[in-house]
Amino acid sequence: MNARFLQNHIIWIFCAVVVMAGAVFFSFLVGRDMAQRYAPLVDAAMEIKLETTTAHLLLDESLSGERLAKLSDIIRHIDQATWYAQVMLNGGNNQEGTFLLLEEPELRGLVEKIIQKISLFRSLAEERWGKGIEFTTTDINHIAFHYTFEDLITTVDQIETVLQHTMQSRMQKFTILQLLLVIVVLVLGAITGVLFQQNKKKLQDARSEAELANKAKSAFLASISHDLRTPLNAIMGFSELMKSEMFGALGDPHYVEYASDIRDSGEVLLTLIDDILDLSRIEAGKYILIEETVDLEDTIKASVKMLHGQADHKNIDLFDHVAPQLPHLHGDQKSVLRILNNLISNAIKFTPEGGEIVVQAMLSNDHRLKLQVKDTGIGVKKEDIAKALAPYEQIVCKDFDPHAGTGLGLFLCCSLVDLHGGEITFDSELGEGTTISILFPAERIIPRAINA
């Protein structure tokens, strides 16, 4: 009976199969169009927000003295935002892929406004930098600068919302067409239904993943926005004034201690924000090394000096030793200092009172620059080493606070070393301490001047 049914309806079945094949092929074309046209444009809008927010943070931190940055670094991020805006108008490509130009007149008009606002944002940033001071909240330039930034972000959000609505509209039209096709191929309803549900689920999953990623990225940008850092900087500034008793004694000595704790907690929170920001850039492939000649001896001494207070607080001896006439490193000064700070902080955290930490720099046997941080701390089990190097993971120890840290430090170190083309080794025994060694490639060696 089944054979006769096939013989009697072969033409209909053939047509139904052709229609179904056409439906599947159409699904592929729609998905490809959404992936090639709209998804990159949404990414471009996100990049504009990321680059302008980064420039905003760099300028604020530089003026407040929290970070040493060059005007060229700030302008580079603003110019990158301009590039992404131009790409939305004219199309283009980079290492991430191809961007197709916007065709909708309304959106093109908004992008042109964004380019103008980025230009104004750049001019105001250069003006603030030129004066070299941190403005008060009533300063005209300060107000204009932050208003322009917020207006720029709002406009980019508007474009992003329209693009999301466009994708949603196309998704709805596609769903309707699929339902019509199911009716046409009613004879193969079961097969059609399965294929349709599978295809629809894939599209819905892709859309859900894109929305979740977009929300996560937006939440991340919001968490490091000006509204978060400004009150935090104020808290740290006022706590520092209280700690130094600049305007007179506070009375009870405990108040000075509390002010110091507030300041330290603020620094921890700022470090957390910076860690998450850098982690996001590294995972997105957007972390840029600003390479220069790095004096490892000066960098080590700066890091040790910065963290000596933490070591003294636990009665830990913190030493540094640099081999005589050690060559310089061609690398990112900020990243190398970040690596050292994270490794030393981690060593202090897991070294009990009365312990010892040694920071060394030397040439390895195979003539590579080697940094090493060795402690007499609690050590790590062999099976826990991979966990210690993973992001957001921490080794639990009954004698140490498991919440003291973000779990990002060692992972960031590994990532920054990898960006330099280097290697990191983790040698530890439970109860015997830990030695972490970093080897930079030989091609990054810069010979020290003879008279240095």
TAQUI-V898836 format. One line per field, one symbol per residue. burial: 1 if it has 9 or more other C-alpha atoms within 8 Angstrom, else 0. A space follows every 10 residues. Layout:
burial->???
This chain:
burial->0000010000 0010011011 0010001001 1011111111 1101101111 1111111111 1111000010 0011101101 1101111111 1110000111 1100001101 1101101101 1101110110 0000000000 1111100110 0110111011 0011001000 0001100100 1100100110 0110010011 0010000000 0000000000 1001100110 0110111011 1110100001 0000111011 0110011000 0110111110 1100000000 0011110011 1011001100 1101111111 0110011111 1110111111 1111111101 1100111111 1111000111 1111111111 1001101111 0010000000 0100001111 1111111100 0111010111 0111111111 1001110100 00
